[in-house]
Amino acid sequence: MGRLITINYNNKPLYNISIEHDFNKLPAVLEGVGSKERKLCIVTDSSVGAIYLDTVMDIARGCAKDVIPFIFEAGEKSKNLGTIEDLYEKLIIAHFDRNDILVALGGGVTGDMAGYAAATYLRGIRVVQIPSSLVAMVDSSIGGKTGVDFKGYKNMVGAFHQPSAVYMNVSMLSTLTDAQYYSGFGEVAKHGFIRDDAYSSYIAKNLEGIRRRSPLILEEIVAGSCNIKRAVVENDPEEKGERAILNFGHTLGHAIEKLMDFTMLHGECVSAGMAAAAYISMKRGMINENGYNSICRTLKDLNLPVCVNGLNAEDILSVSKSDKKMDAGKIKFILLNGTGNAVICNDVTDSEMLEALDTILK
Ligand code: GLY
């Protein structure tokens, strides 16, 4: 049991992702990035910290000079520059220098914020990611995107800053609520839709194991998603081109997330966004009706919504245009040219988006 996936940049190994079922190999991973002579700051939120902080602090104390915690209030509302300032202050007071290390223990909010603080504190220090949610394991902890929300606009301020190591303990998925757990399957399903029909079939065949959170099936799914994302980010680490396909469903999804004031989870909003993007792909004849129906069925089977309540299409369209996925004033929209094959389109019209939004609004 257990996997090791290496992320390469310019054909050289940059960092490893360890996929494990416990924390037994965490000391070796921390020491592997040179923790012994360094200070570590474990960044976590109030929910994840309540379950895992003591365990991770104990492990870290055995392999570092000093370990301090930084705990912020759980939730997307904390993902802002104010929390980053509090973290900088904590690091300054504890005399963290350029060789000291942040450890992000938590979901996407924690990983993105710790990564951004690491990218900017003293012009850049190292960060080790210990993702606790499925979204963070299969998406946000890998690939080096870091950042915070700004005035309600998702991830509007950020930097690329690659982690030094990523340690995934899939047993942490057992403590997620059902909503958090299935939200992660939004990103999992996305990886199949954009790149890999065989991965989509694996998910469809293993719904029962997914429902009972089988550790072996989760290991397979996490490894499968990491490998799909690895192949994309290795080719295009800073989203100059192909990496944008990972934003399938996100253009409209992020707008829905903002308009719902973050009361819907990320994967749920992306799910509705993917259903709309798949609809546009079908209307353009890029996927057939079976392909579209199968995408919607997969999302429903994973307890994900393909419809949203209480919003209107014009508002979603307008907020989408303030998202960062723009290119010279045009929305960089991701469509499917066949299932398992995403493409970037700069010519999706407002009326195509409005028609697609009508199909997902109740
Ligand atoms: N979450 C999309 C990306 O990492 O590019």
Residues whose N, C-alpha, C, O or C-beta is under 5 A from the ligand:
A	BS01	LIG	D139 I142 G143 K145 R243 L246
